[in-house]
Amino acid sequence: MRVWFIDSRLPDAAICVLMRYVCHVHKHDMKLIESIFEGALWNSRFVILAAVIGSLVAGFVIFYMATVDVYYLFQHALHYASLTDEARKALHDSTVTHIVEVVDGYLLATVMLIFSLGLYELFISDIDQAHGSRASSKILVISNLDDLKGRLAKVILMIMIVTLFEEALNMRLGTPIELLYMGGSITLIALALYFSHAAEQGAAKEETSDETRDHGH
């Protein structure tokens, strides 16, 4: 920062001009400091790239693990016809359970993929290929934080449903109260799906009305 010393023997007009110059230089210095600070603050958003890359890698790892499970599941299924009835029943039950686990893995990998792309679009830049391609799903186009939360919530809800289904396959209902608990859990899942679908329809109607109002103006 500059330090100015003004000679008191200067004429008043010269002192006035010099003071104006000092004020101008001071404002310029402050704007320069403000510009540098705001630039550093704005560029700090690139730290989100760590979460974007980490989520993407985690999604690829889960996709790989689920695909390997499918490969070994297919190998076991090749011997299904040559087994005895008891062995075939055991293989059938374990295969259904493993398929549910694979679906759960793919859904979790999808969550990580959506989360990674959503963070990138929200904090870094729009993905031009996603917005300009008809082949890309709308679920990968994130315009705000509510879109990201809504899409993640839908997939997480599906993961919970699949997990419940997986547990139900291995559950042994011995008492009427256990059967009642199972029915209650199914009812809660149905209500969650209903409210999720109703909220989606409400948002779609609101968006359509906004577009109609904009075209009207």
N, C-alpha and C positions, 0 to 999 in steps of 0.2 A: 504494500500500500504506500502511495506517495505521501510525503510530508511537505507541506508548503509553508514558507515563511514570507509574510507580506511586510514590506518596508512601510512603516507609517508615514515616511516623508514623501511618499508618492501622492500625486493629486487624487482628489476624490474620484474623478472620472476614470482614471487608470485603475484605481483600487476596485471600482465597480466592475470594470471589464475583466479584471483578473479574478475577481470572485465568481463571476459568471463562468469563466473558463474552468476554474477549480471545481465548481458544481457540476459542470458538464463532464469533466474527466472522472469525477467521483461516481456519477450516474453510470458512465460507460463501464467503469470497473465493476460496479455492483451487478450490472446486466451480464457482464462476462462471467462473473462468479455464479450468478443464478443460472445462466445457460449451461455451464459446465456441470453444476450440481444436478439440474433437471435431466441433462443427458445421461449422467451416470445412474440416476434414479430410474429413468425409463429403460435403460439397457440392462438393469438388474433383473428384468423379467426373463432374460435368457437363462437364468438359473432353473427355470421350469423344464429346460431341455433335459436335465438330469432325470426328472420324473417321467418325461415323455419317453426317453430311451429305455429307462429301467422298466417301465410298464410294458413297452413293446417287446423287450427281451423276455420278460416274464410270460407274456402272452404266447410268444413263440415256443418257449420251453414247455408250457402246458399243452399247446397243440401237439408238440412232438411226443410228449408222454402219452397223451390220449391216443394218438395214432399208433404208437408202439403197442398199447393195450389192445387196440383193434386188430393188429397183426397177429398177436398171440391168441386172441380170442378166435380168430378165423382158423388158426392152426388146430386149436382144440375142437372146433366144430366139425372139422373134416372127418373125425373118427366117430361122429355122433351115430351114424347108421349101424356101425358094427358093435355097438355096446349092448349090454343087457338092459332090461327094462329099468332096473333100479339105478344102474349107472347112468342111463339116459335121462332119467328123472333128475338125478343129482346134477348132471351136466346142464340140463335145461334150466334149473333153478339158478345155478351159479352163473350161467351165461346171461340170463335176464338181469341179474344183479350187476354183472360187469358192464353190460350195455348201458344201464342207468348211470353207472359211474363214469363211463366214457362221455355220455351226454352231459353230465355234470361238469366234467373237465373241459369240454368244448365250450360250454356256456361261460365258465369262469375265464377261459382264454378270450372269449368274445368281450367280456367285461373289461379286461385289461386293454384290449385293442381299442374299444370305444373310449375308454378313459384316456389313453395315450393320444389318440387323434383329437379328442375334445380339448384336452389341455393345450395342444399345439395350436388349434384354431382360436382358442380363447385368448392366449397370451402371446403367441409368436406371430402367426400370419395365417391367412386363409389358404386352404389347399385348393388351388385352382382346378386341379384334375377332378376333385370330388364335386365341385360346384358346376363344372362344365360338362361332365360326362353323364349320359343317360343311364349307363350301366351301374353307376355307383348308387348305393342305397341311400335314402334320405336319413337313415339312422346315423350315417357317418358325417352328416353336415350339421355342425354345432354352431348356433348363432349366439347363444348366451349361456349363462351358468344354469339357468332353469332347464334348458334343453339337455344339457349334460346330465343333470341330476335325474330328469325324467327318464332318459334312455337307460341310465345305469340302474334305476329303480326297477324298470321292467325286467331287465335281464336278471337282476338279483332275485326278484320275485320268482322267476322261472327256476333259478337254482334252488330256491327254498322248496318249490313244489317237487322238483326232481329228487331232492334230498329226502323229503317226506315219503315219496313213493319208494325210494330205496330202502328206507327204514321199515316201511309197511310190508315190503316183501319178506323181510326177515323177522317180522313180529309174530309172536304166537299169542293169540288172544285166548286167555284162560278163564276170564271172569266177565260178566256183563258190563262192569264198570270200565274195563279196558276197551271193550267194543264201543262203549259210549264215548270214551276219550277219542278213539279213532274217528268216530262220526263227527265229533266236535271239531277236530283238526281239519277234516275235509270241508266242513261248513265254513270255517274261518278262511281257508284257502279260496273257496268259491266266492266269499264276500270280498276278499282282497282283489280277485280278478274282476269282479263286477265293478267295484269302485274305481279300479284302474282304468277299465274300459270306459266307464262313465266320465271320468276326468278327461280322458283323451278325446272323447266326442265333444265335451264342452269346450275344450281348447280349440278344436277344429271349427266348431260353429262360431266361436268368437273371432278366430282369424278370418273366416269367410265374411263375417259381418264387417270387420275392419276394412277388408279389401273392397267390399261393395260400397262402403262409405267413402273410401278414397277415390274410387272411380266416379262416384256421384259428384264429388267436388271437382 
